């Protein structure tokens, strides 16, 4: 099929991967209202079209956390993305490095820290969850540091897994889940050969020490439910700041008071995020939460954002609302599922072209010139 937008990547991924994987990526929590509002609130944001502004040259480069980037985007952390293409996290990291942007590896990835860091020299970030086993967290931090990670992204909005109804229906969880996944895989022979056979091992690379080297998706689902820590508080995070002397990013902020807490902790950046609408349904979209948070702490730390970004135009909108950079999630995962490394490269090229058009027609030629002045007043 012809790929001209992220919607096309989504449809191509739906056709290629088994249902349990597509629904896992595509779904959200409860009735999925927040997930839909992430997209709709952003797409409804009107821009001011300006003319005769000398935008013959558009510069998409920026600096985030002291590092130069060719685009103000990153590949955000997505769990088990290595199941969507053969050794998928490594393929995505190579595409991101070629595009001059960082990739952030999830704790619950298929490929391990060391493999992905080697594919993304000088552009590797690592994401860490709040886990009951503090010794294991220390070990992951030490591994990330040894691998040369440039930032530690600490996700705080998942003290418990969200209620994701699609997973029980799709076979990701629920009765006879393993059998249903096998049947679905048989119906997707291209994926079954590329990932199911040639993409082994399917173990969770960063969790092998605690789950064992023969672990799989059932172990992943069970581990999530058993090992997140809802008792943690802001004061408990001081030891992470002590262990990690590089840039620290707190991901999962939706409230200005929490953003101020992150600043007080000594974090270098936050990610305004509702976990892609996959945790608490009914909360604000990232686009609606972003401006107030940027006003509260934007002069003290770097404000990043994710949620609902489906185009380069959406990236420009998020920058106008106060973000310094945007983490992509579903968009790059669907591109990976569609075409592996080449698919992610095509997506990033598409986003760059769309940003160029949006900036040209709003009359700005540099990333740091994008602000709320390009937004149409209600």
N, C-alpha and C positions, 0 to 999 in steps of 0.2 A: 504494500500500500504506500501511497505518497505521504511523506512526513513533512509537514510544514508548520506544526505547532505542537505544544506540549499535549494538547488534547489528542493529537494523532499518535504520539508516543503512548499515551494511556490506552488507546484502543488497540494498538499493536501489541502492547504487553498483555492485555486481556486475552487476546487470541493465542498468545504464545505460552503463557505459564499456566500451571494448574490453578483451579479456582481457589484453593486454600491459600495460595501465595498472593494471587491478585486481590482477594478480599482482605487479606491481612494488611496489604499496603494501602488499599483504596478506602478502607473503612475507618470509622471513628467510634466514639463512645455513645452508649445509650441510643437516642434517636438521631444522632449525628447532626444536630442543629448547629452546634458551634463549628463543626468542620465545614458545613456549607456556608456559614456566615464568614468564616475566614476568607473564602473566595468572593462571596457577593459583596461584603462591605468594602473590600479592596477594589473590586471592579466598578463599583458605583462611585468611586472617588473621581470627581471631575477635575480636569487640568485646564489651565489657561493656554490656549494656542496663541503664540506670539509670532510676529513676522518681522523681516528685515533686521535681524539681530546679528548678522555676521557669524554664522555657525558653520563656516566652511570646514573647520577642523574640529572634530569631537575627540576629547581625551577621556577615555574610560578608566584610566589608572587611578589608584588611590593607595593610601597607607592605612593599614589596620593593625593595631598592636605592634607598631614599629616596623612592620614589614611591607614592602612594596608589593602590590597586586595589580594584575592587568585588568581585573574586573572587581567591582565591589560585592562579589558573591563568594560563597564557600559551599562545598558539598557538606551538608549537615549530617550528623550521625543517624544512621538508619539500621536498626537491628536486622540480623540475618540477611543482609543484602547480598551476601555471597551465594544465596540460593536462587537468585534471579538471573545470574549468568555464571559461567564457570569461573570460580575464584573471583567473584564479582568485585569484592572490595579492592583487590589489587588492580583490576582493570579500571575501575573508577578513579583510583588514585593516580594512575598513569595519565588518564585524560585530564584530570584536574591540574596536574603538574605541567602538562603541555600547554594548558590554557593560562598558566601563571596565577593559579589560585590555590588555596589550601583545601585539603580534604580532612574531615574529622571522622575518625573511626569509632564506632560504637563499642561499648564494653561487650555486648552480645553479638559479636561478628563471627562469621565463619572463618575468615582468615585472621591470623594472629597479629599482634602489634608489630612484631619484627618484620614480617613479610610486607605489610602495608607501608610501614615507614621506609623500607628500602625502595618502594615504588614511588615515594613522594619525598625525596630528599629536600630538606629545608622548608617543606610545606605540609608537614604532618602535624595534625592536632589529635588529641585523644580525649574521648568522652568517658566519664566515670559516673556510675550511679551511687546512690546512698545504699550501702550494703551492710548487713548486720555484722559480717565478718570483717572487722577493721584490719586485721593482719593481711587478709586477702587484698583489701583496698591499698594498703601500703605496698604490697608486692606489685600491683598493677601500676601504681604511681612510679615505683622504681623502674619497672620495665619501660614505661613510656619515656621517662627521663633518659634511660640508657639508650633508647632507640632514637633520641634526638627530637622528641616532640617539642613543638614551638609554643603550644598552649595546652592547658588542661581545661576541659569543658566539664563542669560539674553539674549534672542534671538533678534538680531539686523538686520537680513537680510530679514525681512518681513514687511516693511513699507506699502506695499500693497500686497494682495494675487497674486500669479503668475497666468498666463493664462494656466489653466489645461484643455485641450480640452476633455480628457476622461470623466471628471465629467459630462459634459453636455450630453454626449451620454449614460452614464451608469445609470443616474437617481439620482446621488448625487445632481445635480442641473439641471436647464433647465426646459422645459415645462412638466407639469404633473409629476413632480419628485416624489411627495409623492405616487401617484397611482402606478407608475412604481416600486417603492421600495417595495410596498406591494405585487405586482405580483411576483417579484423576490424572496421575502421571502417565498412565498408559494411553490416555487420550491425547497427550501432548508429546508425540514422539521426538520432535526436535529438541524440546526442553529436556526430556528424559535422557536422551543421549548426551547432550552438551553438558548438562548440570548433574542429572541424576547418576550418570555413569562416569563421565570424564571429569566431573567437578569434585570428585571425592578427594579427601575426606570431608564429610559434612559435619564434623564435630565443631563445637564452638571454641575457636582457637584460643581465646583469652580465658576460658573457663575450664580447660582440660584438666588443670591441676585439682579442681574441686569436683568436677563431674565425671572425670575419667575420659580416656581417649576414644571410647566407643559410645559416647553420648550422642543424642540426636534431638529432634524437635520436641519429643515428649519430655525429655529432661529439661529442655529450655523453658517450656511452659511451666513445669513444676518448680524450677529454680526461681523463676520470676516471682511466683506467688509466695515462696517460702523465705526469700532472702532480702527483700526490700525492708527498710527500717522506718516505720512511721513515728518512732519516738525521737528522732533526731531534731535538734533545735539549732538556731543560728550560732549559739555559743559553742556548739559541738564541732563547728567547722574550723576552729582555730588551728587544729593540728594539721589540717590539709594545707593551710597557708604556710605552716612551718615546714612541711615536707616538700612543698612545691615552690621553688623560687622563681619560676618563670611566669608568664602571663596566665592569670586565673580567670576563667569565664564562668559565671553562674547562669545556667540555662533553666528557663521555666518561670520567668517573672511576669506577672500580670498586674501587680499592684504597686503604686509609687512607694508605699511604706516598705515593701519588700525590697524594692530597688535601693532605697536608702540603707537598709540593713546590709545589702551586698556591698555597697560602697564603704560602710563602716567596717566591714570585715576585711577590707583591703583588696577586694576583687578589682581586676583591671577592666573587666567588661561584663555585661549581662546580655542575655538573649531574651527579648520579650517574646514569650511563646506560651501557647496552651497545648503543647505537645501535638500539634496538628489536629486538635479536636479529639484526641484519642484518650483523654483522661476524664475531666469533669465537663459534661455537656451542660450548656446553659451559661457558661462564662463568656466574657467579652471576646470578640475576635481580636487577633493580634493587631490589626490595623486600628481598631478603636482604642485599644489600650496604649498603643505606642506613643502618641503625642504627649500625654500627661506624664508618662514615665521619662521621656526624653527631656521634657522641661524640668523635671525634678532632679535628674542626676547627669544629664548630658554634658555638663561642664566639669564633672568629676570623674567620669569613666566613659569608656566606649560603649555605645548602645547598638546592639545588633538585634535582628528580628528574624523570625520565621513564621510560616503559616499562611497558606492561601496563595503563595506566589506561583504563578503559572506562566509568566512571560517576562521579557525584559521591560515591558511597560509597567508591570507590577513592581519590578525592582525600583524603577524610578519613583513610583508612587510611595513606596516604603521609605526611600531616601528623603523624599519631600516631607514625610511625616516626622522625620527626626532620626532615622537610623543611619549609622555609618556604613553598615554592610548587611547583607541578607544571606541567611543559610537556606539553601534549597533542600527539599526532602523528597516528596513524592515525584517531583518533576525529574530529578536525576535517576531515581530508582526505576521509573518506567522507561526512561531512555536506556538504562543499563539492560533491563529485561529485553528490550527490543533489539539492541545491536551491540551490547557489550561496550568495550572501550570506545569503539567508533560511534556508538549511539550517544554516549555521554559527550564526546567531542562535538558531535553535531548539535546537541542541545545547547552547549555553551556557546558555540558559534551563533546559533539562533538567538540566544538571549543577548549577545553582544550587538547583533544587527538590530534587534528590536529596541534596545536601549539607545542606540545611535539615532534611530528614527524619532523616538520619543523626545530625546534631548534636543534634536534639531528643531522639532515643531513646537517645543515649549521655549525655545530661545536660550538654552544654556549649553555651554560647550565644555564644562569641566564638572567632575563629580562633586567637588566642594562648592559648586555654585548652585546645586540643587537644594532648594529649601521650600518652605511653605508658600513663598511668593508665586510658585508655579501652580498652586492649587486654586481652582475657582472658588470664590466665596459663595456659600450657600445662600 
